[in-house]
Amino acid sequence: MKRPLFNYTIEQLELEYKSQKNNPILLLALEEELGFRNSARAERLLNEVLLTISNNKEWHQESDRIESERTKQDQPKVDIDDLILDLSDKEGYNVISAWSALEVLSPQTFIKPQQLAQNGDVKLVASLQSGALPWEGLGEKSKLNYQLFYHIILGTIKVSESVDLLVKVYGDTNEEKPAKRGEAPIASIIVNNKGLLVEAPAVSISSFAWALPKALNGNLSKLGEWSQAEKKLQEGLEVILRGKGTEDEVLPLTLNQITDAYNWIIDTLALPANLVKPNLFAIRYYHYYKSGGSPEGLLLNSFYLRDLELTKKLIKENKITPILKKYLGLETPIKEYNLFENRKALEEAISPQNFPPCRWPCEGLHPLVLLQQAAVNLTFKNLKRNGILPVNGPPGTGKTTLLRDIIAGIITQRAEAMCAFDDPQKAFATTGQKINVGQGWLHLYKVDQSLKGYEILIASSNNKAVENVSTELPAINAISSLFPELRYYKILSDVLHGKETWGLIAAVLGNGKNKNLFIQRFWWDKEVGMQTYLAEASGNPQWIEEKNPETGEVVKPRKPKAIINDNAPPNAETAILIWRKIRQDFKNLLADSRSRLAALEQVRLQVLALPLLRKNEDENSKNSAVLLTRYTKEKVELTSIEEEHNQSNIEKQYIEKRIELHKQIKPGFFKRLFGSTSFEIWKLKQAELLNELEAKLLVIKDIYKRENQKSNDVKLLFSKYQSAQIAHRKSLSELQAANDVVVKSAAKIGNHFINEDFVGKEFKDIQLIAPWCNFEMQQIRDKVFISAMKVHKAFNDAAAQKLRHNLGVMMMVLSGKKMADKEKEQLIPDLWSSLFLVVPSISTTFASIERMLGNMPPESLGWVLIDEAGQAVPQAAVGAIVRAKRAVVVGDPFQIEPVVSLPDILTDKICKHFKIDHNRFNAPISSVQTVADATSAYVATFDSSNGFRKVGVPLLVHRRCTEPMFTISNLVAYDRKMVQAKKIGSSPIRDLIGSSKWFNVNSDSADKWSEQEGELVINMLLKIKERNLEPNLYIITPFLIVAENLRTLIYESRIMHGWVEDPDLWPNERIGTVHTVQGREAEAVIFVLGAPAAGQKGARNWAGSKPNILNVAVTRAKEVIYVIGNRSHWESAGLFSQLSSHLPK
């Protein structure tokens, strides 16, 4: 790089600055040159130069332009148009680029420094502003079994003020913008307990700090260049930080180095001085010693940036995955099937041939209803290799229930694949790769390809949703108490989840805290850990030495709980014997289930055939009757001809007799000779008789001909009639046989039977049907799943020796250990597959996917199940989708939309800049759910007040809310298509306060908060408390300021003290904006509207303009809702008119 001011002294540089302060070209050159100089004068001058640049927007833009020109000269520009992509891939690249640009402006924030620390512990925060650094001198001691590291924070940027500036520049149309509060670290550094930088990259840079000046200057095109800029910034900081002593000795970081690094990054990023704080502090981090390596850096940026960059790379290299093509809209369905209108497509979707051979045996053994079963069936029918199935789930329609059946089906598929191995050890191939651990080695084995593709990742943007699914799946009440044999590593699962469970079917991973907890409990726990269990199953007996607490002497050895409680086999030989028995049992059950489903499919085909069979029988009957009539008629005619023939023969014989008699009176010879008159008379008579005979013969000949023709016709008709009779008897027999089968099957299957009337029934009338499988069939399917879980345990037990090695290395990977070489890194998917063999489903937030699965290649996971997808920005799911072959996306675009803190005008401009449709790809209008919905061949349509909406496979049977909540939700969001299946339940709160109602409060307010509304809430709570009733309720509001004031009011009132277990926590958990309570439910809801003033019409209209807020608010209440607010103002606020019309005053 050229340095035009290289030969200038510091005095000359100062003179140049004073004389040419208005020259942006010189200022940029000074900034560049001073960056290479370390004197105090150079540092002061550099600060002045940067301050001058940052205070003048025009110079700043010119500086960007000049720097851009220089960048063009230093390295070739990568332009999307220069890439070798087809048109559709370019469009996909543009979508990813736009999402990346949005995400560089999405920082991670904190309000208090301890929020960056493990468990929010304030003792882990160390100030670096003055005094000795924590690692100087003797340094600090670590905790037992942990290594101490420090995350050094290089200043912070004020996020709220920064977003306000963006709003000032771009404007914002949103009435209630979610505040992005607190500060964001500008950069962070990791050092060990000696103050030495860890291996590169030891530095993390904030993309927000880099992007903010560019966005403020309107330079949106730069936002797509973050990945290149990040690398240069990291390298620049490390040059400053990696100081060397004599003979290249590595020295600990000093405060001067840290300060220099801070000044360099502030100056380099050209951040406005009023937005930054020289907030230098460190966060102590205790890293479990068995995890190896060093911890990951603090996450400063969007969780999704790296995966978006990975996806851009895949598109450029023409390696985009099939599922990602669908998600980005590069492939669309050839044909659509509207399940509300196309009854034939719906009937086929629920056909027995599409049923999985198993199901989840839930408590009560309730079957899935029509559309739930359709969604499960379509999942396995349409996603055999890859693809996306979006499921639209309104509140309380059984989304989790649906996911459980899908999980059961996937597990059973893998169990079948496991059964191909006579010896499970053969499923793990030796690779020759190994890792040294202390005095031994852990070998890495390749998992057979046939066992891959069944990994289940459960993901959501909502922490609560992730925890809910992963804690509900293994819960003891998630399965029927009728099956106590359904147990799967139960003791380990109990410890892992901290409650009683039935088995280790799921685990919550994702963030570092969850991963570390999982590792310690799942692997290292000597009582219940999998390492202990697998060692025993491998033939290495495990013992725990019980010691006398007073003397420390060993009293007696005993077996760990995992060995006893979970029945670990004592050796590999026993494990194989158990495996072969369980494998055969499973194969028998699976064959039985499939055979029964095949029989049901035959019944279905008979039902479908009935109309045709009836038509055939009717046609054959009519044909037979017609032929009989024709035959009868022709037969009569033939008889008539035969009679005519007989009569003619008689007449002929009579003529012949007359001729014979006439011959007898023939005159004698002489009379003939002499021509007597008598002879002449005789001859005339003879000729007359002969003519008569000839005429009769002609008549007979004609009659014979007609008789012959008619006889042939009769024979042919008779033959046709006989054939028609046979055909009729056959069709009648087929109809009777099919009808007998249908009648008998209908009697056996009961109300699960799908008959011919299905096609013609009203849509709502069929929604509660649980199609085809009666209780007996469902029991078979239950047993198949139970057996599949036994197969998994027996397989793992029999493969214990090799599985233990893979899992041992997998725990290192989870701890952050990096593989030493490419060969080992390529085996990471096999390590994950090994973990999924033991724990079938693993959950995480989208935010943690890249950090947890960053080294997993595309399509290395079988399935991703996305929950609450309507809440997630569309780019959030990219990391999960690109790593999976199949995705089931469950959510509801009519509930809470994604939260976006950036001004909508800015985000729309970014989308416009990258030439993508902001309505399709930009939150909050779009979400993971809406983008997935657009990929579906199976759809449903809702016509709401906000227009026509097309979604994926719908769920409609509602089981959460009674009236009026159900009807309000159904009217404002679901086009009256939901079906009520919830019966009114008991409600002590309703008994006390009364049925759902609107409490009208006329008040005024400058900031949407009404003290009078708050007082009414307190009075209601007091009334409930006085009766000593459980406060099983949520207090929610559309507005953040109202929620904050409600929390403060209730906290300061101390009303919860002496009432609930944790009175200080209750306001945070039970009071909030509507956005905070999706996925939750309670007996009652108090809906505090706020915005009571006449002048706050805009806020009210914002809340009522879409169904989302009102829909979520009312559907949190199972039994009763109380609305508090100014009725006369709110009832005209869009959809709140529906709320008013259904609630008494």
Order of alpha helices (4+ residues) and beta strands (2+ residues): alpha-alpha-alpha-alpha-alpha-beta-beta-alpha-beta-beta-beta-alpha-alpha-alpha-beta-alpha-alpha-beta-alpha-alpha-beta-alpha-beta-beta-beta-alpha-alpha-beta-alpha-alpha-beta-beta-alpha-alpha-alpha-alpha-alpha-alpha-alpha-alpha-beta-alpha-beta-alpha-beta-alpha-alpha-alpha-beta-beta-beta-beta-alpha-beta-alpha-beta-alpha-beta-alpha-alpha-beta-beta-alpha-alpha-beta-alpha-alpha
